Amino acid sequence: MDSLRRYHVVRFYVQEKEDPHDHAVFVGNLPLSLAQRQYERILLKLLGAKEKPFTAIGPIYFEYGSLVITFNTPKAATAAVQKLQNAAYEDKKLIVLCLPNVQVHMLPADVEPLLVLINVKSGGCQGTDLITAFRRLLNPFQVFDVLKGGPLVGLYVFRNIPKYRILAAGGDGTIGWVLQCLDIAKQDAACFSPPCGILPLGTGNDLARVLRWGGGYTGEDGPMDILKDVIDAEEVRLDRWAVVFHEEERSQPPTSSAVEPSPDTEQMMNNPEDQTSMIIMNNYFGIGIDADVCLQFHNKRHANPSKFNSRLFNKTQYVKIGLQKAFFERTFKDLWRRVELEVDGKIIDLPPCEGIVILNLLSWGSGANPWGTAREEAGFQKPTHHDGLLEVF
């Protein structure tokens, strides 16, 4: 009878288990290159809070206007996400994502997890189909859509994993984006330089061709075959170059006594760093007709992205724009007279040309090899993508 009485008296309740780990929230589409205090003010205003409801802010990815904020309870994180998901700043809707917490100590020492970064707009519908397939095969938290916060989201989630691999699915632009984000994120990461595989979904796919991932994904290989290729792939090196642009110095125009130049203007004109910009190059860069064709293609695709939904259509547009530039506009017919090419300290006599291309790869314009059959010639080495040299044509 006593045990029966205790049975009716005792009740069991489910209590939420305290999580010792912080709860991270990614926030993107903020203004670029602000100070940390300015980002904090923006967040407090959007959250409608006088005091910080989050325990920490950072890392901050200044170049991309995105950051991570952490909360000590899931309740506080959920409340912040609900407010920020409906918020906008400077007429731009914020990108807000709750981030998973990887328990690194539970991973076997001999395991190398795979981080999959997919551009779902690449390759027509291929990106969308692939992200669904990979999320079925892998843990969904290993697979990220780079159009939702960029590659930095996945790189942050994997930041404490000492050894892992990356599979980047997209065009050459997507691959360059992933590598650029790696440069930013590696400072706070346990794995400084994870090897990256490529699933080529773009139009040219020159980097994928050189690294033997193929000229374009056709769908013949299933996702499981792709994962096996990543496992069996060998690691190779790739040269990456910093291209620095110095704006041409201009003489200061005369000013009347009624209009005096401001101190800010004088400082800008006298500071050469303000007139310098830098980009990272993986494949090649062009000056003249090549760059003009690429720019016009980019502008057309940006204006009507829904039309550029297949590799074949994109290539026909490149051909159409190229023919128009080469035979009708002839904007760069005198380029060789307007530019000076200096190589290893020597001025090169240019033949009549409408464009100059600086190559890091032996693949240009969707698979063309300007050097022909690679062979040793007197005074020249066989070019590679990891020889520390650039080729010019």
C-alpha positions as CSV (number, residue, x, y, z in Angstrom):
1,M,0.0,0.0,0.0
2,D,2.9,2.4,0.8
3,S,4.5,1.8,-2.6
4,L,1.1,2.4,-4.3
5,R,0.7,5.7,-2.4
6,R,4.2,6.9,-3.5
7,Y,3.2,6.0,-7.1
8,H,0.3,8.4,-7.0
9,V,2.2,11.1,-5.2
10,V,5.5,11.1,-7.2
11,R,5.4,13.0,-10.6
12,F,8.2,13.1,-13.2
13,Y,8.9,16.3,-15.2
14,V,11.0,17.0,-18.3
15,Q,13.5,19.8,-17.6
16,E,15.5,21.6,-20.3
17,K,19.1,20.5,-20.1
18,E,21.5,23.4,-19.7
19,D,23.9,23.7,-22.7
20,P,27.3,25.0,-21.7
21,H,28.0,26.2,-25.2
22,D,27.1,29.6,-26.5
23,H,24.4,29.8,-29.2
24,A,25.7,31.5,-32.3
25,V,23.7,33.6,-34.8
26,F,25.0,34.8,-38.1
27,V,23.9,38.3,-39.3
28,G,24.7,39.5,-42.8
29,N,23.8,42.3,-45.2
30,L,25.1,44.9,-42.8
31,P,27.1,48.0,-44.1
32,L,30.7,47.2,-45.0
33,S,33.8,48.1,-43.0
34,L,32.3,49.7,-39.9
35,A,33.9,49.7,-36.4
36,Q,32.7,47.1,-33.9
37,R,31.0,49.8,-31.8
38,Q,29.0,50.9,-34.9
39,Y,27.8,47.3,-35.5
40,E,26.8,47.0,-31.9
41,R,24.7,50.2,-32.1
42,I,23.0,48.9,-35.3
43,L,22.2,45.6,-33.6
44,L,20.8,47.2,-30.4
45,K,18.6,49.5,-32.5
46,L,17.2,46.6,-34.6
47,L,16.7,44.5,-31.5
48,G,15.0,47.4,-29.6
49,A,17.3,46.9,-26.6
50,K,19.1,49.4,-24.5
51,E,21.6,46.8,-23.1
52,K,23.3,44.1,-25.0
53,P,21.2,40.9,-25.0
54,F,24.1,39.0,-26.5
55,T,27.3,37.9,-24.6
56,A,29.7,38.5,-27.4
57,I,30.1,39.9,-30.9
58,G,32.6,38.4,-33.4
59,P,34.2,37.4,-35.5
60,I,33.3,40.4,-37.6
61,Y,33.9,40.0,-41.4
62,F,34.3,43.7,-42.2
63,E,34.8,43.1,-45.9
64,Y,31.4,41.4,-46.3
65,G,29.3,43.4,-43.7
66,S,28.6,40.3,-41.7
67,L,29.3,39.0,-38.2
68,V,28.4,36.4,-35.5
69,I,26.7,37.2,-32.2
70,T,26.5,34.7,-29.4
71,F,24.0,34.2,-26.6
72,N,24.2,32.2,-23.4
73,T,20.7,30.8,-23.7
74,P,18.6,29.4,-26.6
75,K,15.7,31.5,-25.5
76,A,17.7,34.7,-25.9
77,A,19.0,33.6,-29.3
78,T,15.6,32.6,-30.6
79,A,14.1,36.0,-29.5
80,A,16.9,37.9,-31.3
81,V,16.5,35.8,-34.5
82,Q,12.8,36.4,-34.6
83,K,13.3,40.2,-34.5
84,L,16.3,40.3,-36.9
85,Q,14.7,38.1,-39.5
86,N,12.0,40.7,-40.1
87,A,14.5,43.6,-39.9
88,A,16.2,45.6,-42.6
89,Y,18.9,48.2,-42.6
90,E,19.4,50.8,-45.3
91,D,16.6,49.1,-47.2
92,K,18.5,45.8,-47.2
93,K,16.9,42.8,-45.6
94,L,19.2,41.1,-43.2
95,I,20.5,37.6,-43.6
96,V,20.0,35.9,-40.2
97,L,20.9,32.2,-39.5
98,C,21.1,30.1,-36.4
99,L,24.4,28.2,-36.5
100,P,25.0,24.7,-35.2
101,N,27.7,23.9,-32.7
102,V,30.1,21.1,-33.7
103,Q,31.2,19.0,-30.8
104,V,34.8,18.4,-32.0
105,H,35.7,16.0,-29.1
106,M,33.1,13.6,-30.5
107,L,34.9,13.3,-33.9
108,P,37.3,10.3,-34.2
109,A,40.9,11.4,-34.7
110,D,41.2,9.8,-38.1
111,V,38.0,11.4,-39.6
112,E,38.1,14.3,-42.0
113,P,34.6,15.8,-42.3
114,L,33.6,17.4,-45.6
115,L,32.2,20.9,-45.8
116,V,30.1,21.3,-49.0
117,L,29.5,24.9,-50.3
118,I,27.1,25.1,-53.2
119,N,26.0,28.0,-55.3
120,V,22.4,26.9,-56.1
121,K,22.1,29.3,-59.0
122,S,25.0,27.8,-60.9
123,G,24.4,25.3,-63.6
124,G,20.7,26.0,-64.1
125,C,18.9,23.8,-61.7
126,Q,21.9,21.6,-60.9
127,G,22.9,23.5,-57.8
128,T,19.4,23.2,-56.3
129,D,19.3,19.4,-57.0
130,L,22.8,18.9,-55.7
131,I,22.2,20.6,-52.4
132,T,19.1,18.5,-51.7
133,A,21.1,15.3,-52.6
134,F,24.1,16.1,-50.5
135,R,21.9,17.0,-47.5
136,R,20.4,13.5,-47.7
137,L,23.8,11.8,-47.9
138,L,25.6,13.9,-45.3
139,N,24.6,15.7,-42.1
140,P,22.6,18.7,-43.3
141,F,24.9,21.0,-41.2
142,Q,27.8,20.0,-43.5
143,V,26.0,21.5,-46.6
144,F,25.5,25.2,-47.1
145,D,24.0,27.4,-49.8
146,V,26.5,30.2,-50.4
147,L,23.8,32.6,-51.5
148,K,22.6,32.6,-47.9
149,G,25.3,34.4,-46.0
150,G,28.2,33.3,-48.2
151,P,30.9,30.7,-47.6
152,L,31.7,32.4,-44.3
153,V,28.7,30.7,-42.6
154,G,30.0,27.2,-43.2
155,L,33.6,28.1,-42.5
156,Y,32.6,29.5,-39.1
157,V,30.7,26.3,-38.2
158,F,33.9,24.3,-39.1
159,R,36.3,26.7,-37.4
160,N,37.3,24.4,-34.5
161,I,37.7,21.2,-36.6
162,P,41.5,20.6,-36.9
163,K,41.3,18.7,-40.3
164,Y,38.6,18.8,-42.9
165,R,38.0,19.1,-46.7
166,I,35.9,21.4,-48.7
167,L,33.8,20.7,-51.8
168,A,32.9,23.9,-53.6
169,A,30.2,23.6,-56.2
170,G,29.8,26.5,-58.7
171,G,31.7,28.4,-61.4
172,D,35.2,29.9,-61.2
173,G,33.7,33.0,-59.5
174,T,32.2,30.8,-56.7
175,I,35.5,29.0,-56.2
176,G,37.3,32.3,-56.0
177,W,34.8,33.5,-53.5
178,V,35.3,30.5,-51.3
179,L,39.1,30.9,-51.4
180,Q,38.8,34.6,-50.6
181,C,36.6,33.8,-47.6
182,L,39.2,31.2,-46.5
183,D,41.8,33.9,-46.4
184,I,39.6,35.9,-44.0
185,A,38.4,33.0,-41.8
186,K,41.6,31.1,-41.4
187,Q,43.0,33.5,-38.8
188,D,40.5,32.1,-36.2
189,A,40.4,28.6,-37.5
190,A,42.0,25.4,-36.2
191,C,42.5,24.2,-39.8
192,F,44.6,26.9,-41.5
193,S,44.4,25.7,-45.1
194,P,41.8,22.9,-45.8
195,P,42.1,21.3,-49.3
196,C,39.3,22.3,-51.7
197,G,37.7,20.1,-54.3
198,I,35.6,21.6,-57.2
199,L,32.3,20.5,-58.7
200,P,32.2,22.7,-61.8
201,L,28.8,24.2,-62.4
202,G,29.8,27.4,-64.2
203,T,30.3,28.4,-67.8
204,G,34.1,28.4,-68.3
205,N,35.3,26.3,-65.4
206,D,38.9,26.9,-66.3
207,L,40.2,26.3,-62.8
208,A,38.4,23.0,-62.6
209,R,39.8,21.9,-65.9
210,V,43.4,22.6,-64.9
211,L,42.9,20.8,-61.5
212,R,41.3,17.8,-63.4
213,W,37.7,18.2,-62.0
214,G,36.3,18.4,-65.6
215,G,35.0,21.2,-67.8
216,G,31.4,21.1,-66.4
217,Y,29.2,18.8,-64.4
218,T,26.8,16.9,-66.6
219,G,24.9,15.0,-64.0
220,E,26.2,11.6,-65.2
221,D,28.0,11.1,-61.9
222,G,25.8,10.8,-58.9
223,P,26.5,12.6,-55.6
224,M,28.0,9.4,-54.1
225,D,30.4,9.2,-57.0
226,I,31.4,12.8,-56.4
227,L,32.1,12.1,-52.7
228,K,34.3,9.2,-53.7
229,D,36.2,11.4,-56.0
230,V,36.8,13.9,-53.2
231,I,38.1,11.1,-51.0
232,D,40.5,9.8,-53.7
233,A,41.7,13.2,-54.8
234,E,45.3,14.2,-54.4
235,E,46.4,17.5,-53.0
236,V,48.2,19.9,-55.3
237,R,49.3,23.5,-54.9
238,L,47.8,26.5,-56.7
239,D,49.5,29.9,-57.1
240,R,47.3,32.9,-56.1
241,W,48.3,36.4,-57.0
242,A,47.6,39.8,-55.5
243,V,46.9,42.3,-58.4
244,V,47.4,45.9,-57.3
245,F,45.9,48.8,-59.2
246,H,47.4,52.3,-58.8
247,E,45.2,55.1,-60.1
248,E,47.0,57.4,-62.5
249,E,48.3,60.5,-60.8
250,R,46.4,63.6,-61.9
251,S,47.5,67.2,-61.5
252,Q,45.3,69.2,-59.2
253,P,43.1,71.6,-61.3
254,P,43.4,75.3,-60.5
255,T,40.9,76.7,-58.0
256,S,39.5,80.2,-57.8
257,S,39.6,82.2,-54.6
258,A,35.9,81.6,-54.1
259,V,36.3,77.8,-54.0
260,E,39.0,76.4,-51.8
261,P,39.8,72.7,-51.7
262,S,38.8,71.0,-48.5
263,P,41.4,69.4,-46.2
264,D,39.8,66.0,-46.9
265,T,40.2,66.5,-50.7
266,E,43.9,67.5,-50.3
267,Q,44.5,64.5,-48.0
268,M,42.9,62.1,-50.5
269,M,44.9,63.5,-53.4
270,N,48.2,63.4,-51.5
271,N,47.7,59.9,-50.0
272,P,48.7,57.2,-52.6
273,E,47.0,54.5,-50.5
274,D,43.6,56.0,-51.2
275,Q,44.2,55.6,-54.9
276,T,45.3,52.0,-54.7
277,S,43.1,48.9,-54.9
278,M,43.9,45.2,-54.8
279,I,42.2,42.0,-55.9
280,I,43.3,38.3,-55.6
281,M,43.7,36.5,-58.9
282,N,43.4,32.7,-59.3
283,N,42.9,32.2,-63.0
284,Y,43.9,35.2,-65.1
285,F,43.0,38.8,-65.7
286,G,42.6,40.7,-69.0
287,I,43.1,44.2,-70.3
288,G,41.2,45.3,-73.3
289,I,38.7,43.4,-75.4
290,D,38.8,40.3,-73.2
291,A,37.9,42.3,-70.1
292,D,35.3,44.3,-72.0
293,V,33.5,41.1,-73.1
294,C,33.5,39.7,-69.6
295,L,32.2,42.9,-68.2
296,Q,29.3,43.2,-70.6
297,F,28.4,39.5,-70.1
298,H,28.4,40.1,-66.3
299,N,26.1,43.2,-66.7
300,K,23.7,41.3,-68.9
301,R,23.5,38.4,-66.5
302,H,23.0,40.7,-63.5
303,A,20.2,42.5,-65.3
304,N,18.4,39.3,-66.3
305,P,19.6,36.4,-64.2
306,S,16.7,34.1,-65.1
307,K,17.8,34.0,-68.7
308,F,21.3,32.8,-68.0
309,N,20.3,29.4,-66.7
310,S,22.3,27.0,-68.9
311,R,26.0,26.6,-69.8
312,L,25.1,26.5,-73.5
313,F,23.2,29.7,-73.4
314,N,25.9,31.5,-71.5
315,K,28.6,30.4,-74.0
316,T,26.4,31.6,-76.9
317,Q,26.2,35.0,-75.2
318,Y,29.9,35.2,-74.8
319,V,30.3,34.4,-78.6
320,K,27.7,37.0,-79.5
321,I,29.3,39.8,-77.4
322,G,32.8,38.8,-78.6
323,L,31.9,39.0,-82.3
324,Q,30.2,42.4,-81.7
325,K,33.3,43.8,-79.9
326,A,35.8,42.3,-82.4
327,F,34.1,43.3,-85.7
328,F,31.8,46.2,-85.1
329,E,32.8,48.3,-82.1
330,R,36.7,47.9,-82.2
331,T,37.0,49.9,-79.0
332,F,40.5,48.6,-78.4
333,K,42.0,48.5,-81.8
334,D,44.8,50.8,-80.8
335,L,45.4,49.2,-77.3
336,W,49.0,48.3,-78.1
337,R,49.7,52.0,-78.6
338,R,48.0,53.1,-75.3
339,V,49.6,50.6,-72.9
340,E,53.1,49.8,-71.8
341,L,54.0,46.2,-70.8
342,E,56.9,45.7,-68.5
343,V,58.1,42.2,-67.7
344,D,61.0,41.5,-65.3
345,G,62.0,45.2,-65.5
346,K,62.1,45.2,-69.3
347,I,59.7,47.1,-71.6
348,I,58.2,44.7,-74.2
349,D,57.6,45.8,-77.7
350,L,53.9,45.0,-78.3
351,P,52.6,43.8,-81.7
352,P,49.3,45.2,-82.9
353,C,46.7,43.7,-80.4
354,E,43.3,44.5,-78.9
355,G,43.9,42.7,-75.6
356,I,46.5,41.5,-73.1
357,V,45.9,38.5,-70.8
358,I,48.0,37.7,-67.7
359,L,47.7,33.9,-67.1
360,N,48.1,31.8,-64.0
361,L,46.5,28.7,-65.7
362,L,47.0,26.9,-68.9
363,S,43.3,27.3,-69.6
364,W,41.5,30.4,-70.8
365,G,38.1,31.3,-72.1
366,S,36.5,27.9,-71.3
367,G,39.3,25.5,-72.0
368,A,41.6,27.2,-74.6
369,N,45.3,26.8,-74.1
370,P,47.1,29.8,-75.6
371,W,50.5,28.0,-75.3
372,G,49.4,25.0,-77.3
373,T,51.0,21.7,-76.5
374,A,53.0,22.2,-73.3
375,R,56.7,21.7,-74.1
376,E,60.1,22.9,-73.1
377,E,61.6,25.6,-75.3
378,A,64.9,27.4,-75.2
379,G,64.9,29.8,-72.2
380,F,61.4,28.8,-71.2
381,Q,60.1,26.2,-68.7
382,K,56.9,24.2,-69.0
383,P,54.2,26.4,-67.5
384,T,52.2,25.1,-64.5
385,H,49.7,26.6,-62.1
386,H,52.2,26.2,-59.2
387,D,55.5,27.4,-60.6
388,G,55.4,30.9,-59.1
389,L,55.4,32.4,-62.6
390,L,52.8,34.2,-64.8
391,E,52.4,33.9,-68.5
392,V,51.4,36.9,-70.8
393,F,49.8,36.7,-74.2
